[in-house]
Amino acid sequence: MSLVKPNILAEALGITTDALRKRRHRVTKSSNLSTDAYDYIVTGSGRVMYQLDSVPQSVRGTVEKITTKRTKQKHEDLDRKSTRLNSSHAP
């Protein structure tokens, strides 16, 4: 079971963390469960962590894209890809 911080999940869903919190409260108060309800855990310090397993597969892929660290590229490789840098370098 892996846990996701609310700001990462909110970014993946394209909403704010406040909207995510309001969804959580709305589902908790209503008697019927919504399809937008994601399982979460409240830590000892009172912070909420969402369970990645309860999130739809499409959102999981977006979360993984956000959380994976991109590999560093050499400066020469960046020079070749960037048109701004290519135009500033004299031959």
mmCIF file as gemmi writes it, N, C-alpha and C atoms, coordinates in Angstrom:
data_model
loop_
_atom_site.group_PDB
_atom_site.id
_atom_site.type_symbol
_atom_site.label_atom_id
_atom_site.label_alt_id
_atom_site.label_comp_id
_atom_site.label_asym_id
_atom_site.label_entity_id
_atom_site.label_seq_id
_atom_site.pdbx_PDB_ins_code
_atom_site.Cartn_x
_atom_site.Cartn_y
_atom_site.Cartn_z
_atom_site.occupancy
_atom_site.B_iso_or_equiv
_atom_site.pdbx_formal_charge
_atom_site.auth_seq_id
_atom_site.auth_asym_id
_atom_site.pdbx_PDB_model_num
ATOM 1 N N . MET Axp A 1 ? 0.855 -1.176 0 1 0 ? 1 A 1
ATOM 2 C CA . MET Axp A 1 ? 0 0 0 1 0 ? 1 A 1
ATOM 3 C C . MET Axp A 1 ? 0.895 1.231 0 1 0 ? 1 A 1
ATOM 4 N N . SER Axp A 2 ? 0.769 2.047 -1.032 1 0 ? 2 A 1
ATOM 5 C CA . SER Axp A 2 ? 1.564 3.264 -1.016 1 0 ? 2 A 1
ATOM 6 C C . SER Axp A 2 ? 0.644 4.461 -0.808 1 0 ? 2 A 1
ATOM 7 N N . LEU Axp A 3 ? 1.19 5.441 -0.134 1 0 ? 3 A 1
ATOM 8 C CA . LEU Axp A 3 ? 0.42 6.618 0.24 1 0 ? 3 A 1
ATOM 9 C C . LEU Axp A 3 ? 0.851 7.821 -0.581 1 0 ? 3 A 1
ATOM 10 N N . VAL Axp A 4 ? -0.098 8.729 -0.839 1 0 ? 4 A 1
ATOM 11 C CA . VAL Axp A 4 ? 0.151 9.908 -1.649 1 0 ? 4 A 1
ATOM 12 C C . VAL Axp A 4 ? -0.279 11.142 -0.869 1 0 ? 4 A 1
ATOM 13 N N . LYS Axp A 5 ? 0.535 12.174 -0.93 1 0 ? 5 A 1
ATOM 14 C CA . LYS Axp A 5 ? 0.189 13.429 -0.274 1 0 ? 5 A 1
ATOM 15 C C . LYS Axp A 5 ? -0.966 14.097 -1.025 1 0 ? 5 A 1
ATOM 16 N N . PRO Axp A 6 ? -1.788 14.864 -0.318 1 0 ? 6 A 1
ATOM 17 C CA . PRO Axp A 6 ? -2.941 15.506 -0.961 1 0 ? 6 A 1
ATOM 18 C C . PRO Axp A 6 ? -2.565 16.45 -2.105 1 0 ? 6 A 1
ATOM 19 N N . ASN Axp A 7 ? -1.446 17.168 -1.991 1 0 ? 7 A 1
ATOM 20 C CA . ASN Axp A 7 ? -1.094 18.099 -3.064 1 0 ? 7 A 1
ATOM 21 C C . ASN Axp A 7 ? -0.736 17.369 -4.356 1 0 ? 7 A 1
ATOM 22 N N . ILE Axp A 8 ? -0.157 16.19 -4.258 1 0 ? 8 A 1
ATOM 23 C CA . ILE Axp A 8 ? 0.174 15.4 -5.447 1 0 ? 8 A 1
ATOM 24 C C . ILE Axp A 8 ? -1.102 14.869 -6.095 1 0 ? 8 A 1
ATOM 25 N N . LEU Axp A 9 ? -2.012 14.35 -5.28 1 0 ? 9 A 1
ATOM 26 C CA . LEU Axp A 9 ? -3.274 13.829 -5.806 1 0 ? 9 A 1
ATOM 27 C C . LEU Axp A 9 ? -4.109 14.952 -6.426 1 0 ? 9 A 1
ATOM 28 N N . ALA Axp A 10 ? -4.133 16.1 -5.768 1 0 ? 10 A 1
ATOM 29 C CA . ALA Axp A 10 ? -4.898 17.233 -6.3 1 0 ? 10 A 1
ATOM 30 C C . ALA Axp A 10 ? -4.334 17.683 -7.642 1 0 ? 10 A 1
ATOM 31 N N . GLU Axp A 11 ? -3.013 17.72 -7.764 1 0 ? 11 A 1
ATOM 32 C CA . GLU Axp A 11 ? -2.393 18.104 -9.032 1 0 ? 11 A 1
ATOM 33 C C . GLU Axp A 11 ? -2.729 17.095 -10.127 1 0 ? 11 A 1
ATOM 34 N N . ALA Axp A 12 ? -2.723 15.817 -9.78 1 0 ? 12 A 1
ATOM 35 C CA . ALA Axp A 12 ? -3.05 14.77 -10.752 1 0 ? 12 A 1
ATOM 36 C C . ALA Axp A 12 ? -4.506 14.859 -11.2 1 0 ? 12 A 1
ATOM 37 N N . LEU Axp A 13 ? -5.391 15.249 -10.281 1 0 ? 13 A 1
ATOM 38 C CA . LEU Axp A 13 ? -6.816 15.377 -10.618 1 0 ? 13 A 1
ATOM 39 C C . LEU Axp A 13 ? -7.135 16.705 -11.288 1 0 ? 13 A 1
ATOM 40 N N . GLY Axp A 14 ? -6.216 17.664 -11.189 1 0 ? 14 A 1
ATOM 41 C CA . GLY Axp A 14 ? -6.45 18.976 -11.786 1 0 ? 14 A 1
ATOM 42 C C . GLY Axp A 14 ? -7.348 19.858 -10.934 1 0 ? 14 A 1
ATOM 43 N N . ILE Axp A 15 ? -7.319 19.643 -9.62 1 0 ? 15 A 1
ATOM 44 C CA . ILE Axp A 15 ? -8.121 20.451 -8.702 1 0 ? 15 A 1
ATOM 45 C C . ILE Axp A 15 ? -7.208 20.986 -7.598 1 0 ? 15 A 1
ATOM 46 N N . THR Axp A 16 ? -7.745 21.842 -6.761 1 0 ? 16 A 1
ATOM 47 C CA . THR Axp A 16 ? -6.959 22.371 -5.648 1 0 ? 16 A 1
ATOM 48 C C . THR Axp A 16 ? -7.04 21.415 -4.457 1 0 ? 16 A 1
ATOM 49 N N . THR Axp A 17 ? -6.13 21.6 -3.518 1 0 ? 17 A 1
ATOM 50 C CA . THR Axp A 17 ? -6.161 20.772 -2.316 1 0 ? 17 A 1
ATOM 51 C C . THR Axp A 17 ? -7.394 21.083 -1.481 1 0 ? 17 A 1
ATOM 52 N N . ASP Axp A 18 ? -7.863 22.315 -1.548 1 0 ? 18 A 1
ATOM 53 C CA . ASP Axp A 18 ? -9.079 22.676 -0.82 1 0 ? 18 A 1
ATOM 54 C C . ASP Axp A 18 ? -10.295 21.938 -1.392 1 0 ? 18 A 1
ATOM 55 N N . ALA Axp A 19 ? -10.357 21.836 -2.701 1 0 ? 19 A 1
ATOM 56 C CA . ALA Axp A 19 ? -11.458 21.09 -3.331 1 0 ? 19 A 1
ATOM 57 C C . ALA Axp A 19 ? -11.394 19.607 -2.961 1 0 ? 19 A 1
ATOM 58 N N . LEU Axp A 20 ? -10.185 19.073 -2.867 1 0 ? 20 A 1
ATOM 59 C CA . LEU Axp A 20 ? -10.018 17.681 -2.464 1 0 ? 20 A 1
ATOM 60 C C . LEU Axp A 20 ? -10.477 17.473 -1.022 1 0 ? 20 A 1
ATOM 61 N N . ARG Axp A 21 ? -10.158 18.422 -0.158 1 0 ? 21 A 1
ATOM 62 C CA . ARG Axp A 21 ? -10.587 18.355 1.241 1 0 ? 21 A 1
ATOM 63 C C . ARG Axp A 21 ? -12.109 18.439 1.333 1 0 ? 21 A 1
ATOM 64 N N . LYS Axp A 22 ? -12.71 19.327 0.536 1 0 ? 22 A 1
ATOM 65 C CA . LYS Axp A 22 ? -14.17 19.456 0.559 1 0 ? 22 A 1
ATOM 66 C C . LYS Axp A 22 ? -14.842 18.187 0.053 1 0 ? 22 A 1
ATOM 67 N N . ARG Axp A 23 ? -14.255 17.525 -0.941 1 0 ? 23 A 1
ATOM 68 C CA . ARG Axp A 23 ? -14.788 16.244 -1.408 1 0 ? 23 A 1
ATOM 69 C C . ARG Axp A 23 ? -14.772 15.226 -0.281 1 0 ? 23 A 1
ATOM 70 N N . ARG Axp A 24 ? -13.657 15.194 0.467 1 0 ? 24 A 1
ATOM 71 C CA . ARG Axp A 24 ? -13.52 14.235 1.563 1 0 ? 24 A 1
ATOM 72 C C . ARG Axp A 24 ? -14.582 14.481 2.625 1 0 ? 24 A 1
ATOM 73 N N . HIS Axp A 25 ? -14.812 15.753 2.971 1 0 ? 25 A 1
ATOM 74 C CA . HIS Axp A 25 ? -15.815 16.081 3.981 1 0 ? 25 A 1
ATOM 75 C C . HIS Axp A 25 ? -17.231 15.805 3.485 1 0 ? 25 A 1
ATOM 76 N N . ARG Axp A 26 ? -17.471 16.07 2.23 1 0 ? 26 A 1
ATOM 77 C CA . ARG Axp A 26 ? -18.797 15.851 1.658 1 0 ? 26 A 1
ATOM 78 C C . ARG Axp A 26 ? -19.144 14.366 1.661 1 0 ? 26 A 1
ATOM 79 N N . VAL Axp A 27 ? -18.195 13.522 1.312 1 0 ? 27 A 1
ATOM 80 C CA . VAL Axp A 27 ? -18.429 12.078 1.289 1 0 ? 27 A 1
ATOM 81 C C . VAL Axp A 27 ? -18.585 11.547 2.706 1 0 ? 27 A 1
ATOM 82 N N . THR Axp A 28 ? -17.815 12.09 3.647 1 0 ? 28 A 1
ATOM 83 C CA . THR Axp A 28 ? -17.897 11.644 5.036 1 0 ? 28 A 1
ATOM 84 C C . THR Axp A 28 ? -19.257 11.978 5.633 1 0 ? 28 A 1
ATOM 85 N N . LYS Axp A 29 ? -19.801 13.144 5.314 1 0 ? 29 A 1
ATOM 86 C CA . LYS Axp A 29 ? -21.079 13.569 5.887 1 0 ? 29 A 1
ATOM 87 C C . LYS Axp A 29 ? -22.273 12.873 5.244 1 0 ? 29 A 1
ATOM 88 N N . SER Axp A 30 ? -22.162 12.528 3.96 1 0 ? 30 A 1
ATOM 89 C CA . SER Axp A 30 ? -23.307 11.911 3.296 1 0 ? 30 A 1
ATOM 90 C C . SER Axp A 30 ? -23.392 10.432 3.663 1 0 ? 30 A 1
ATOM 91 N N . SER Axp A 31 ? -24.597 9.904 3.612 1 0 ? 31 A 1
ATOM 92 C CA . SER Axp A 31 ? -24.794 8.507 3.99 1 0 ? 31 A 1
ATOM 93 C C . SER Axp A 31 ? -24.405 7.551 2.869 1 0 ? 31 A 1
ATOM 94 N N . ASN Axp A 32 ? -24.548 7.987 1.611 1 0 ? 32 A 1
ATOM 95 C CA . ASN Axp A 32 ? -24.18 7.108 0.5 1 0 ? 32 A 1
ATOM 96 C C . ASN Axp A 32 ? -22.782 7.489 0.001 1 0 ? 32 A 1
ATOM 97 N N . LEU Axp A 33 ? -22.016 6.477 -0.373 1 0 ? 33 A 1
ATOM 98 C CA . LEU Axp A 33 ? -20.657 6.722 -0.838 1 0 ? 33 A 1
ATOM 99 C C . LEU Axp A 33 ? -20.666 7.154 -2.294 1 0 ? 33 A 1
ATOM 100 N N . SER Axp A 34 ? -19.852 8.118 -2.594 1 0 ? 34 A 1
ATOM 101 C CA . SER Axp A 34 ? -19.718 8.623 -3.956 1 0 ? 34 A 1
ATOM 102 C C . SER Axp A 34 ? -18.612 7.857 -4.673 1 0 ? 34 A 1
ATOM 103 N N . THR Axp A 35 ? -18.626 7.909 -5.991 1 0 ? 35 A 1
ATOM 104 C CA . THR Axp A 35 ? -17.552 7.262 -6.745 1 0 ? 35 A 1
ATOM 105 C C . THR Axp A 35 ? -16.258 8.057 -6.629 1 0 ? 35 A 1
ATOM 106 N N . ASP Axp A 36 ? -16.332 9.314 -6.209 1 0 ? 36 A 1
ATOM 107 C CA . ASP Axp A 36 ? -15.147 10.149 -6.064 1 0 ? 36 A 1
ATOM 108 C C . ASP Axp A 36 ? -14.458 9.957 -4.716 1 0 ? 36 A 1
ATOM 109 N N . ALA Axp A 37 ? -14.962 9.045 -3.899 1 0 ? 37 A 1
ATOM 110 C CA . ALA Axp A 37 ? -14.376 8.833 -2.574 1 0 ? 37 A 1
ATOM 111 C C . ALA Axp A 37 ? -13.093 8.033 -2.715 1 0 ? 37 A 1
ATOM 112 N N . TYR Axp A 38 ? -12.006 8.601 -2.212 1 0 ? 38 A 1
ATOM 113 C CA . TYR Axp A 38 ? -10.72 7.913 -2.207 1 0 ? 38 A 1
ATOM 114 C C . TYR Axp A 38 ? -10.388 7.555 -0.769 1 0 ? 38 A 1
ATOM 115 N N . ASP Axp A 39 ? -9.849 6.368 -0.563 1 0 ? 39 A 1
ATOM 116 C CA . ASP Axp A 39 ? -9.478 5.939 0.779 1 0 ? 39 A 1
ATOM 117 C C . ASP Axp A 39 ? -8.317 6.782 1.271 1 0 ? 39 A 1
ATOM 118 N N . TYR Axp A 40 ? -8.379 7.142 2.534 1 0 ? 40 A 1
ATOM 119 C CA . TYR Axp A 40 ? -7.313 7.956 3.103 1 0 ? 40 A 1
ATOM 120 C C . TYR Axp A 40 ? -7.045 7.524 4.532 1 0 ? 40 A 1
ATOM 121 N N . ILE Axp A 41 ? -5.889 7.922 5.029 1 0 ? 41 A 1
ATOM 122 C CA . ILE Axp A 41 ? -5.467 7.625 6.393 1 0 ? 41 A 1
ATOM 123 C C . ILE Axp A 41 ? -5.104 8.951 7.047 1 0 ? 41 A 1
ATOM 124 N N . VAL Axp A 42 ? -5.533 9.129 8.28 1 0 ? 42 A 1
ATOM 125 C CA . VAL Axp A 42 ? -5.142 10.306 9.048 1 0 ? 42 A 1
ATOM 126 C C . VAL Axp A 42 ? -3.986 9.883 9.939 1 0 ? 42 A 1
ATOM 127 N N . THR Axp A 43 ? -2.854 10.555 9.782 1 0 ? 43 A 1
ATOM 128 C CA . THR Axp A 43 ? -1.666 10.206 10.561 1 0 ? 43 A 1
ATOM 129 C C . THR Axp A 43 ? -1.814 10.706 11.996 1 0 ? 43 A 1
ATOM 130 N N . GLY Axp A 44 ? -0.884 10.327 12.838 1 0 ? 44 A 1
ATOM 131 C CA . GLY Axp A 44 ? -0.905 10.746 14.238 1 0 ? 44 A 1
ATOM 132 C C . GLY Axp A 44 ? -0.809 12.25 14.416 1 0 ? 44 A 1
ATOM 133 N N . SER Axp A 45 ? -0.178 12.929 13.451 1 0 ? 45 A 1
ATOM 134 C CA . SER Axp A 45 ? -0.054 14.381 13.536 1 0 ? 45 A 1
ATOM 135 C C . SER Axp A 45 ? -1.258 15.1 12.929 1 0 ? 45 A 1
ATOM 136 N N . GLY Axp A 46 ? -2.245 14.332 12.448 1 0 ? 46 A 1
ATOM 137 C CA . GLY Axp A 46 ? -3.459 14.935 11.906 1 0 ? 46 A 1
ATOM 138 C C . GLY Axp A 46 ? -3.415 15.185 10.415 1 0 ? 46 A 1
ATOM 139 N N . ARG Axp A 47 ? -2.376 14.756 9.751 1 0 ? 47 A 1
ATOM 140 C CA . ARG Axp A 47 ? -2.272 14.938 8.296 1 0 ? 47 A 1
ATOM 141 C C . ARG Axp A 47 ? -2.944 13.782 7.575 1 0 ? 47 A 1
ATOM 142 N N . VAL Axp A 48 ? -3.443 14.079 6.393 1 0 ? 48 A 1
ATOM 143 C CA . VAL Axp A 48 ? -4.142 13.076 5.587 1 0 ? 48 A 1
ATOM 144 C C . VAL Axp A 48 ? -3.216 12.573 4.494 1 0 ? 48 A 1
ATOM 145 N N . MET Axp A 49 ? -3.211 11.264 4.313 1 0 ? 49 A 1
ATOM 146 C CA . MET Axp A 49 ? -2.478 10.633 3.218 1 0 ? 49 A 1
ATOM 147 C C . MET Axp A 49 ? -3.465 9.74 2.479 1 0 ? 49 A 1
ATOM 148 N N . TYR Axp A 50 ? -3.506 9.847 1.159 1 0 ? 50 A 1
ATOM 149 C CA . TYR Axp A 50 ? -4.436 9.058 0.353 1 0 ? 50 A 1
ATOM 150 C C . TYR Axp A 50 ? -3.769 7.76 -0.079 1 0 ? 50 A 1
ATOM 151 N N . GLN Axp A 51 ? -4.567 6.696 -0.121 1 0 ? 51 A 1
ATOM 152 C CA . GLN Axp A 51 ? -4.063 5.395 -0.56 1 0 ? 51 A 1
ATOM 153 C C . GLN Axp A 51 ? -4.1 5.348 -2.081 1 0 ? 51 A 1
ATOM 154 N N . LEU Axp A 52 ? -2.965 5.078 -2.672 1 0 ? 52 A 1
ATOM 155 C CA . LEU Axp A 52 ? -2.848 5.076 -4.126 1 0 ? 52 A 1
ATOM 156 C C . LEU Axp A 52 ? -3.686 3.972 -4.76 1 0 ? 52 A 1
ATOM 157 N N . ASP Axp A 53 ? -3.927 2.897 -4.035 1 0 ? 53 A 1
ATOM 158 C CA . ASP Axp A 53 ? -4.704 1.777 -4.573 1 0 ? 53 A 1
ATOM 159 C C . ASP Axp A 53 ? -6.169 2.138 -4.817 1 0 ? 53 A 1
ATOM 160 N N . SER Axp A 54 ? -6.692 3.138 -4.086 1 0 ? 54 A 1
ATOM 161 C CA . SER Axp A 54 ? -8.101 3.502 -4.225 1 0 ? 54 A 1
ATOM 162 C C . SER Axp A 54 ? -8.344 4.498 -5.351 1 0 ? 54 A 1
ATOM 163 N N . VAL Axp A 55 ? -7.279 4.959 -5.982 1 0 ? 55 A 1
ATOM 164 C CA . VAL Axp A 55 ? -7.373 5.96 -7.054 1 0 ? 55 A 1
ATOM 165 C C . VAL Axp A 55 ? -7.505 5.235 -8.39 1 0 ? 55 A 1
ATOM 166 N N . PRO Axp A 56 ? -8.298 5.764 -9.335 1 0 ? 56 A 1
ATOM 167 C CA . PRO Axp A 56 ? -8.422 5.124 -10.651 1 0 ? 56 A 1
ATOM 168 C C . PRO Axp A 56 ? -7.063 5.007 -11.357 1 0 ? 56 A 1
ATOM 169 N N . GLN Axp A 57 ? -6.952 4.052 -12.251 1 0 ? 57 A 1
ATOM 170 C CA . GLN Axp A 57 ? -5.691 3.763 -12.935 1 0 ? 57 A 1
ATOM 171 C C . GLN Axp A 57 ? -5.168 4.969 -13.711 1 0 ? 57 A 1
ATOM 172 N N . SER Axp A 58 ? -6.047 5.719 -14.354 1 0 ? 58 A 1
ATOM 173 C CA . SER Axp A 58 ? -5.597 6.879 -15.131 1 0 ? 58 A 1
ATOM 174 C C . SER Axp A 58 ? -4.966 7.943 -14.231 1 0 ? 58 A 1
ATOM 175 N N . VAL Axp A 59 ? -5.532 8.133 -13.055 1 0 ? 59 A 1
ATOM 176 C CA . VAL Axp A 59 ? -4.979 9.101 -12.111 1 0 ? 59 A 1
ATOM 177 C C . VAL Axp A 59 ? -3.676 8.567 -11.525 1 0 ? 59 A 1
ATOM 178 N N . ARG Axp A 60 ? -3.606 7.254 -11.307 1 0 ? 60 A 1
ATOM 179 C CA . ARG Axp A 60 ? -2.379 6.642 -10.792 1 0 ? 60 A 1
ATOM 180 C C . ARG Axp A 60 ? -1.204 6.889 -11.723 1 0 ? 60 A 1
ATOM 181 N N . GLY Axp A 61 ? -1.457 6.79 -13.019 1 0 ? 61 A 1
ATOM 182 C CA . GLY Axp A 61 ? -0.401 7.051 -14.005 1 0 ? 61 A 1
ATOM 183 C C . GLY Axp A 61 ? 0.078 8.497 -13.929 1 0 ? 61 A 1
ATOM 184 N N . THR Axp A 62 ? -0.849 9.424 -13.748 1 0 ? 62 A 1
ATOM 185 C CA . THR Axp A 62 ? -0.485 10.826 -13.625 1 0 ? 62 A 1
ATOM 186 C C . THR Axp A 62 ? 0.298 11.076 -12.343 1 0 ? 62 A 1
ATOM 187 N N . VAL Axp A 63 ? -0.101 10.433 -11.262 1 0 ? 63 A 1
ATOM 188 C CA . VAL Axp A 63 ? 0.617 10.57 -9.982 1 0 ? 63 A 1
ATOM 189 C C . VAL Axp A 63 ? 2.044 10.068 -10.14 1 0 ? 63 A 1
ATOM 190 N N . GLU Axp A 64 ? 2.214 8.955 -10.831 1 0 ? 64 A 1
ATOM 191 C CA . GLU Axp A 64 ? 3.553 8.415 -11.029 1 0 ? 64 A 1
ATOM 192 C C . GLU Axp A 64 ? 4.408 9.335 -11.877 1 0 ? 64 A 1
ATOM 193 N N . LYS Axp A 65 ? 3.808 9.98 -12.882 1 0 ? 65 A 1
ATOM 194 C CA . LYS Axp A 65 ? 4.559 10.945 -13.7 1 0 ? 65 A 1
ATOM 195 C C . LYS Axp A 65 ? 5.012 12.128 -12.856 1 0 ? 65 A 1
ATOM 196 N N . ILE Axp A 66 ? 4.15 12.578 -11.96 1 0 ? 66 A 1
ATOM 197 C CA . ILE Axp A 66 ? 4.474 13.729 -11.119 1 0 ? 66 A 1
ATOM 198 C C . ILE Axp A 66 ? 5.569 13.38 -10.115 1 0 ? 66 A 1
ATOM 199 N N . THR Axp A 67 ? 5.494 12.186 -9.542 1 0 ? 67 A 1
ATOM 200 C CA . THR Axp A 67 ? 6.395 11.845 -8.448 1 0 ? 67 A 1
ATOM 201 C C . THR Axp A 67 ? 7.724 11.243 -8.894 1 0 ? 67 A 1
ATOM 202 N N . THR Axp A 68 ? 7.82 10.753 -10.132 1 0 ? 68 A 1
ATOM 203 C CA . THR Axp A 68 ? 9.096 10.178 -10.557 1 0 ? 68 A 1
ATOM 204 C C . THR Axp A 68 ? 10.086 11.287 -10.848 1 0 ? 68 A 1
ATOM 205 N N . LYS Axp A 69 ? 11.304 11.056 -10.423 1 0 ? 69 A 1
ATOM 206 C CA . LYS Axp A 69 ? 12.361 12.047 -10.61 1 0 ? 69 A 1
ATOM 207 C C . LYS Axp A 69 ? 12.901 11.919 -12.027 1 0 ? 69 A 1
ATOM 208 N N . ARG Axp A 70 ? 12.957 13.027 -12.712 1 0 ? 70 A 1
ATOM 209 C CA . ARG Axp A 70 ? 13.486 13.016 -14.069 1 0 ? 70 A 1
ATOM 210 C C . ARG Axp A 70 ? 15.006 12.93 -14.011 1 0 ? 70 A 1
ATOM 211 N N . THR Axp A 71 ? 15.572 12.217 -14.964 1 0 ? 71 A 1
ATOM 212 C CA . THR Axp A 71 ? 17.025 12.095 -14.989 1 0 ? 71 A 1
ATOM 213 C C . THR Axp A 71 ? 17.631 13.393 -15.497 1 0 ? 71 A 1
ATOM 214 N N . LYS Axp A 72 ? 18.78 13.697 -14.984 1 0 ? 72 A 1
ATOM 215 C CA . LYS Axp A 72 ? 19.46 14.921 -15.399 1 0 ? 72 A 1
ATOM 216 C C . LYS Axp A 72 ? 20.043 14.716 -16.789 1 0 ? 72 A 1
ATOM 217 N N . GLN Axp A 73 ? 20.043 15.805 -17.569 1 0 ? 73 A 1
ATOM 218 C CA . GLN Axp A 73 ? 20.609 15.749 -18.91 1 0 ? 73 A 1
ATOM 219 C C . GLN Axp A 73 ? 21.868 16.604 -18.955 1 0 ? 73 A 1
ATOM 220 N N . LYS Axp A 74 ? 22.759 16.237 -19.828 1 0 ? 74 A 1
ATOM 221 C CA . LYS Axp A 74 ? 23.973 17.014 -19.992 1 0 ? 74 A 1
ATOM 222 C C . LYS Axp A 74 ? 23.633 18.353 -20.626 1 0 ? 74 A 1
ATOM 223 N N . HIS Axp A 75 ? 24.432 19.347 -20.34 1 0 ? 75 A 1
ATOM 224 C CA . HIS Axp A 75 ? 24.196 20.693 -20.867 1 0 ? 75 A 1
ATOM 225 C C . HIS Axp A 75 ? 24.234 20.706 -22.391 1 0 ? 75 A 1
ATOM 226 N N . GLU Axp A 76 ? 25.11 19.897 -22.999 1 0 ? 76 A 1
ATOM 227 C CA . GLU Axp A 76 ? 25.219 19.851 -24.46 1 0 ? 76 A 1
ATOM 228 C C . GLU Axp A 76 ? 23.923 19.313 -25.079 1 0 ? 76 A 1
ATOM 229 N N . ASP Axp A 77 ? 23.311 18.321 -24.427 1 0 ? 77 A 1
ATOM 230 C CA . ASP Axp A 77 ? 22.052 17.774 -24.929 1 0 ? 77 A 1
ATOM 231 C C . ASP Axp A 77 ? 20.934 18.802 -24.841 1 0 ? 77 A 1
ATOM 232 N N . LEU Axp A 78 ? 20.935 19.575 -23.77 1 0 ? 78 A 1
ATOM 233 C CA . LEU Axp A 78 ? 19.923 20.619 -23.633 1 0 ? 78 A 1
ATOM 234 C C . LEU Axp A 78 ? 20.113 21.691 -24.686 1 0 ? 78 A 1
ATOM 235 N N . ASP Axp A 79 ? 21.374 21.995 -25.031 1 0 ? 79 A 1
ATOM 236 C CA . ASP Axp A 79 ? 21.671 22.987 -26.067 1 0 ? 79 A 1
ATOM 237 C C . ASP Axp A 79 ? 21.083 22.575 -27.409 1 0 ? 79 A 1
ATOM 238 N N . ARG Axp A 80 ? 21.184 21.304 -27.729 1 0 ? 80 A 1
ATOM 239 C CA . ARG Axp A 80 ? 20.679 20.828 -29.02 1 0 ? 80 A 1
ATOM 240 C C . ARG Axp A 80 ? 19.16 20.9 -29.103 1 0 ? 80 A 1
ATOM 241 N N . LYS Axp A 81 ? 18.486 20.685 -27.962 1 0 ? 81 A 1
ATOM 242 C CA . LYS Axp A 81 ? 17.022 20.647 -27.958 1 0 ? 81 A 1
ATOM 243 C C . LYS Axp A 81 ? 16.399 22.034 -27.868 1 0 ? 81 A 1
ATOM 244 N N . SER Axp A 82 ? 17.084 22.968 -27.259 1 0 ? 82 A 1
ATOM 245 C CA . SER Axp A 82 ? 16.509 24.285 -27.023 1 0 ? 82 A 1
ATOM 246 C C . SER Axp A 82 ? 16.774 25.222 -28.195 1 0 ? 82 A 1
ATOM 247 N N . THR Axp A 83 ? 15.732 25.748 -28.789 1 0 ? 83 A 1
ATOM 248 C CA . THR Axp A 83 ? 15.904 26.698 -29.888 1 0 ? 83 A 1
ATOM 249 C C . THR Axp A 83 ? 16.41 28.039 -29.381 1 0 ? 83 A 1
ATOM 250 N N . ARG Axp A 84 ? 16.04 28.384 -28.148 1 0 ? 84 A 1
ATOM 251 C CA . ARG Axp A 84 ? 16.493 29.634 -27.57 1 0 ? 84 A 1
ATOM 252 C C . ARG Axp A 84 ? 18.006 29.616 -27.4 1 0 ? 84 A 1
ATOM 253 N N . LEU Axp A 85 ? 18.518 28.511 -26.903 1 0 ? 85 A 1
ATOM 254 C CA . LEU Axp A 85 ? 19.962 28.412 -26.728 1 0 ? 85 A 1
ATOM 255 C C . LEU Axp A 85 ? 20.692 28.273 -28.066 1 0 ? 85 A 1
ATOM 256 N N . ASN Axp A 86 ? 20.085 27.601 -29.033 1 0 ? 86 A 1
ATOM 257 C CA . ASN Axp A 86 ? 20.719 27.457 -30.335 1 0 ? 86 A 1
ATOM 258 C C . ASN Axp A 86 ? 20.881 28.785 -31.042 1 0 ? 86 A 1
ATOM 259 N N . SER Axp A 87 ? 19.907 29.651 -30.912 1 0 ? 87 A 1
ATOM 260 C CA . SER Axp A 87 ? 19.985 30.935 -31.612 1 0 ? 87 A 1
ATOM 261 C C . SER Axp A 87 ? 20.963 31.888 -30.92 1 0 ? 87 A 1
ATOM 262 N N . SER Axp A 88 ? 21.264 31.675 -29.655 1 0 ? 88 A 1
ATOM 263 C CA . SER Axp A 88 ? 22.158 32.585 -28.95 1 0 ? 88 A 1
ATOM 264 C C . SER Axp A 88 ? 23.627 32.198 -29.121 1 0 ? 88 A 1
ATOM 265 N N . HIS Axp A 89 ? 23.899 30.965 -29.516 1 0 ? 89 A 1
ATOM 266 C CA . HIS Axp A 89 ? 25.28 30.531 -29.679 1 0 ? 89 A 1
ATOM 267 C C . HIS Axp A 89 ? 25.759 30.836 -31.09 1 0 ? 89 A 1
ATOM 268 N N . ALA Axp A 90 ? 26.876 31.492 -31.178 1 0 ? 90 A 1
ATOM 269 C CA . ALA Axp A 90 ? 27.451 31.809 -32.504 1 0 ? 90 A 1
ATOM 270 C C . ALA Axp A 90 ? 28.266 30.615 -32.99 1 0 ? 90 A 1
ATOM 271 N N . PRO Axp A 91 ? 28.234 30.317 -34.29 1 0 ? 91 A 1
ATOM 272 C CA . PRO Axp A 91 ? 29 29.156 -34.82 1 0 ? 91 A 1
ATOM 273 C C . PRO Axp A 91 ? 30.479 29.405 -34.823 1 0 ? 91 A 1
